[in-house]
Amino acid sequence: MRCVRDFEDYQIIDMAGGEKLECWKNIILQRPDPQIIWPEKTHPELWNKADAIYRRSNTGGGSWNIKNKIPDVFEVTYHHLVFRLKLMGFKHTGLFPEQAVNWNLLEKIIKESSRPLKVLNLFAYTGAASIVALKSGASVVHVDSSRGMVDWAKENVIANHLEEKPIRFLVDDCLKFVKREIRRGNKYDIILMDPPSFGRGSKNEVWTIEKNLFELVSECTKLMSEDFQLFLINSYSTGLSKTVLENLLYMTVNERQKGIISSDEIGLPMKNSPYILPCGCTAIWQKNRT
């Protein structure tokens, strides 16, 4: 498992009974997580310190119980990056800190390149990976079907003073966008995607990861440059194992260009504890540099 151990503005304080207690800089949140099946709290005395608790509804969804005043927008930093966070209706904050292991890889590849790289970020959410790529010197095409998420990504770009850097934002269905890019003859050096298990496109197109992911990855291979560097698929879907994603890369990307393929779980360690919270998995194709 690849774990983030240097995110100073984020810590899991405790986890038990389907809940995690976490600290975002100086704000403590309690949120549900289905992976936490053990009942015993390690630090029961800390759970009353939560500033906000997310409670699921029996009819679906849920809401935040705000115990102490929290800004509508608050910021955390990771190394040289700034992220603007908000408490969202479906328990999220707009950032997945476990993804820092993938940001670090992305930054390394871009900075070590002898030429400027072009990055395609699909299902790009609030833009963390786009910001890493921009700040590392790449140009970015950022695609997400939610206008609200794209607007949030623009806020994050501004927070990092990158608004003059080369980035295009598109509110679009990812598969339709990729097919148009193929017709236009555009090529990319890095392709990233973090597809949901289920979703809807900008024009109500239905996406299911089991039915649509293979086609999307297959189409994306037609956008690979001659000196392609990195193809990364991240998934939080419990229905797909890391081995399935790895197999997918062998069947598609590696058929076009031979490279090094790996996959692993990613996770977040609990502070001062041997426990680790699993947070999905990532499969990676990298250019063979030997």
N, C-alpha and C positions, 0 to 999 in steps of 0.2 A: 504493500500500500504506500502511495505517495502522500505525505502529510505536510501541511503548512505549520511550521514551527516558529516563524519569525514575524507573525502579524501582530504587532504590539497593540494595535487599536482594537483587536478582536480576541476574545478569550471565551471558551466554554468553561463556566465556573462549576457546574454540576449537571448531571442528567440522570433522570429516573422516571419510571411510570409514564413513559410516552411523552415526556417533556424535557426540554433543555433550558438551562438558565445560563444566559450569555451576557457578556459585557461588550458593548460597542463604545469604545473610548471611555466615557463616563456615564453611559446609559445602560441600565440593566433590563433585559427583556426575558420573558418566559414564553416559549413557543413550543407547540407540539412537534414531535418527530416520531414517525412510526417505527424507526429502527431501535428505539430505546425501549426494550421490552422488560428490563429488569426493574423491580419495584423499589429497591432500597436507595435512599439518597445518601451520598457521601458526606454532604455538608447541609443537613436539614436546617441549620440556623440561618443560612444565607437566603433561603427562598422567599422570606418576607421582605427582601430588599428590592424586589422587582419594581421597576418604574412603570411597566406596562405588561399585561398578560393577555395573550391571544386565546380566546375561547371559541371552540368550534360549536356550531349550531346543530341541533338534531335534524334540522330541515336542509342542511347543506351550508357551506360557507362558514362564516363566523365573524367575530368582531374583537376589537381591542378594548380591554378594560384599562383605562389610563389611571394609574394610582398617583403618580407625580407628574407635574407639568413637563412635557417634552416638546421641543421645537418642532414645528411642522416639517422643517428640513434641517438635518444635522449632518456633519461631515466626519469621515474617518480618513486616515491616511495609511498607505502601505508603501514603505520606502519613499520614493519620490512621487507617488500617485495620490490624488485626492478623489474621493467619491462622495457624492451627495446622496443621503439616504432619507427615506420617508417610511412611515408605517402604512403598509398597504392593506387593503381589505381582505386579501387572501394570505395573511400571516407573514408575507415577505417584507423585506426592507429595501429591495432594489440592488442587493449585492450578495454574491455567493463567495464568501472568503476562501473556501477550499480551492477555488479556481486559481489562487495565487501560484500553485505549482505549475499550472499551464501558462500563466502570464510570464513566469520566469523563463520557461523554455522558449516562448515566443520572443521575448526580449533578447535572449542569447542568440538565437538564429538571425534575427534582423541585424543586430549590432555586429555580428561576425561576418556578415555578407560584404563582399567587395563591391557591391552595386546596390542601388535603391531597389527595394522589393515592393511588390504590389499585393495587398492583402484583401481577401474577400471574407467578410464576417457575416455568416447567415444565422438567423434567429438571434440577432446580436443584442437583444434586450437593452439594458441601460448603458451598454458601451464600454465595459471595463476592458475587454480585450482590444477593442478599437483604440482606446486611449493608450494602452501599452504599446501597440503597434505604431501609432502616431508619434509617441514620445521617443520611440527607439529609432525613428527615421524612415518608416515605411509610409506609403500612401494607402488609403483604406476606402473600401466600399462597404458601407454598413447597412444591412437589410433586416428589417423586422416588419411583421404585419400589423403591429400596434402603433398607431400614431403617438399615443401617450408615452410608450417606451422610447420611441425615437426622439421625441421632444426631451425626455429625461436624459437621454444620451447626449444631446446637444448641450444640456446644462452641465453635464460632467466634463465635456470637452472645454467649455468656457472656464469651469472651475480649475482646470489644469493649464489654462492660458495657451490652448492649442487651436484656437478658432481660426488662425491663419494657416494652419497646416492642411495638407491635401486630403480631405475626407469628403465623401459623398454619402448623404443620408437618403435612404429610400424606404417608404412605407409600401410594402409589396409582399405578395406570396413568394416564398423563396424559390420554389420549383419553377414557377412561371418566369421569375426574374432570371434564373440560371439559363433557361431555354432561350430567352431573348439575348442574353449575353453570348451564347453560342452562335446564334445567327449573326450577331454583330462582329464576331471574330475576336472578341476580347479574351485576354489571357491573364492568369494570376500566378504568382509565385508561392503563395500561401493561401490555403482555404481552411477556415474554421467553421464549425457548426455545433450548436447546442440545441438539438431539436427536442420539442416537448413530446410527451407520450400522445397527447391529443391537442389539436388546436384548430383555429380557423384563420384563413387568409384574409387579406384586406378586403376581398369581395365575397366573404363568407365561404371560401373554399375549405373543405374539411381535410384535415391532416391526421393520420394515425401513423405512428412510428413503424409499426409492424408492416403496414401495407405500402408506405411511401418512401421509407428511408433508402431502400436499395436503389430505387429509380433515381432519387435525388443524388446520391453519391455517384452513381453511374454517369449521370449527366454532368456532374461537376468535373469528372475526369477530362471532359472535352475542353475545359477551361484551363487545364494545366499548361504552364509555360514549358519551354524546352529545358530550362534549368530549374524545375520545380523543387521547392525546399521542404514544405511541411503540409500535411493534411491531418487535421485533428477533429475527431468526433467525440463530443462529450454527451453523456446520457444519464439522466436521473430515473429512467424508466426501470422499474423492478422486473419488467418482462424481458429485458434484453441483458444478457451477461456480457462481460468484457470480451469473452472469447467470441461471441457472436459478432461484435463490432470488429474484432481483429480479423475474423474470417471475411467479413465484408470488405475490408481494405485489401486483403489478398486477392479477392475476386474482381476488384474494380481498379483501384489506384495502382496496385502492383503489376497488374496486367499491362498498364500503359507505360509505367516507368518502374524499374526495380529499385527497391529501397529497403530500409530497415523498419520493421513493424513491431510494435509493442503495445501492451494494454495493461491496465492496472486499475484497482480501486483508488479513489482519492478520499481523503478524510481529514477530520479536524481532531486534534488531541484535546483532551480535557486538561485544564491547568493543574499542575502538581499531581498528576495521576498517570497510570499506565493505560487508561482507557482511551479508546479512539472511536469517534463517531463516523461511520462510513457515510459518504456523501456522493454516491453514484460512481461512475467509472469513465475512463477515457481511453480511447484507442488512437494510436499515433503512427502515421507513416512519416519517416524522415528520409531525406536524401542521404545516400551512403557516401560519406566523406573520406573513406579510406582509399 
